[in-house]
């Protein structure tokens, strides 16, 4: 058997796999004494496919993944899953936040990963819900002494539609901002994040929040070519989006760079409205600038690289508003990260109406 990569021995490793490979991947993990922590299905439970889904779910049940959930997003092409893997001792738990809402989590000494799926009603206020549940997450991770949020994902339907007063994304931003403002999290330690719109025709619409929290604070980065999201002018949202462009965390010999959802934004302005090719090029430019900046700020030995190394290769997730754009952007992204083994294309609405693509990444590097 191959010696596991450093990223696989020391930290959470994330793989994007087609659903058809999940059961096999899980049985391989068992043989290697590695722990399946979280499985995200990027496809919906649709009427008519119930039988097939329940078969998959039943087999999965026997494989003991700590946390399983549906993102509410749809894959473009084959149905994709996201499998998070740990090693060593992890413990599972869950906490009831509300009648229908559990926070599922698993944690080791340094790290806690968790998820909350919040059922949405027609008239749910995204502001109230995000404020309420962010506050509960923040309180919970403090109790668990993993009080530093490192990385968060936020998925909810109809992100660009109007909510009670404002656009639903803006209402979400206000609630999130208020929750952070009421706690100890300041601008300079906002987590890296992604926030995109999930499919609106879901059978049971949800706001899904997934997060990584750590005992010691990560390092948070901004992109020199972009205004920090938390300093955007107020016309984007009365309370600016509370996230960092990237975060870095060390465990053992590994350092990991979590890059937030990144779009075709320069300064604070959206660029290349209606032009998916140039939006993709601009997004890649932003990603490269951020990686370069991360390396200048803090790489200790090995640099974060787009190429694969002893610490592993980057993984990359691409959110597209229009599934048909995959054909156009795939060759551009392939040329950008030729070494990546794991790339995941999802259909999602970018939180700015005029933008059609958002990309997030996770890179590993080795330190002494
Ligand atoms: C941007 O750069 C694009 O509100 O958490 C990207 C990543 C974006 C995260 C969020 C929003 C968020 O402003 C949008």
Boltz pocket constraint, residues with backbone or C-beta under 6 A from the ligand:
constraints:
  - pocket:
      binder: B
      contacts: [[A, 154], [A, 193], [A, 194], [A, 195], [A, 229], [A, 241], [A, 242], [A, 243], [A, 260], [A, 261], [A, 262], [A, 263], [A, 265], [A, 351], [A, 352]]
      max_distance: 6.0
